[in-house]
Amino acid sequence: MTITGFTLAVPSPEEAEARARALFGERAARRLRFAPVARAHAALRPPRVVDAGCNHMCVRVADIDAASRFLARQPGVVVLGSALTVPDGALAGFRWQYFRMPWGGFFEVQQWAPSPRDPRADGLAAQEGLDETAAIPTVVGFDHAGFAVTDLERAVTAFEAIGGKHVLGSVGAADRAVMLGQFELDATDTLRMAMVRVGDVNFELFQHDVVELAGEPQRRRPPGPHEPGGCVTHLDTAVPDDVAAELRELGVAVAGGDRA
C-alpha cells in the first residue's frame, strides 16, 4: 500500500494550503491536504501532543538553526523552545524542534545526524537534495507524520497489516521544562516510540504514559475529521475494515482507495 497524503482539519483550508506550500515546498506540501473544521466543532479544544491522534507533521532540513531562525520571523508562526539533540539510541545525533502554525497545528523541523549514523536509521524513508521551492532554508522534504497512540504494540501490528515495517524504537522521558518549552504542556511524561515505514512515508508513533498532567486527563479518542486537530491518512488501496477500525481505536484514522 502507498500513502497518498494526509488531510488536516483547519479553520481556513485555502490559507493553510497556501502557507504550507510556500513554507515547506512542493515535496512536503504534496503530502498535505486541508479540510474545514465544522462550525459545530469550532469551539472544541484541539488535542495536545499526549492525546490520541495526529500530533505533528515533520519536515526534514539540512540546517535546523537556519530553519528555526527563519520560522521565528514568520507572521503567526510560533517557534517552541530551542533545537534539541537526541543523545543516544538509533536516532542519536538527530536534532529537532517544534513550532506552531497560525491555525494552531504543531509541526517539526528535523535535521538528520551526519553519516555514519546508526544503521537502523538508514531504514527510514529518505529524500536527498534540497527543495528549492521551499521558503524555509535547506528543506529536504517531508520526513514523518507523528501520532499519539493508546497501545504502541497494537499500533505497530496494525501498521504491519497495511504493509508497514517497524524500523526502530526508543524509550524516553520528558521533564516539565521540555514539555512546556516544546509542547506548551504543563506535564511530565514517560514515553515509548516506534518508527514505522509504509512505502516512502515514515510514521512516528508515541505511547505517552503521563506521570503528571495539569488540567484535563489524556484523551483516548482521536478527533473526528472535521474537528480541530482532525487528521485522515489516505492510502491508495482499500484498508480492511477490521484494520481500519483497529487503527481508529488506537488513534489513527485511515481512508483507503485514494489514488489522488
Secondary structure, DSSP 8 states (H G I E B T S, - for coil): --EEEEEEEES-HHHHHHHHHHHHHHHHHTTEEEEE--GGGTTS----TTSSEEEEEEEEES-HHHHHHHHHTSTT-EE-S--EE--SSTTTT-EEEEEE-TTS-EEEEEE---SS--GGGGGS----S--TT-SSTTEEEEEEEEEE-S-HHHHHHHHHHTT-EEEEEEEEEE-HHHHHHHH---EEEEEEEEEEEETTEEEEEEEEEEEEESSS----S---TTSTT-EEEEESS---HHHHHHHHHHT--EE-----
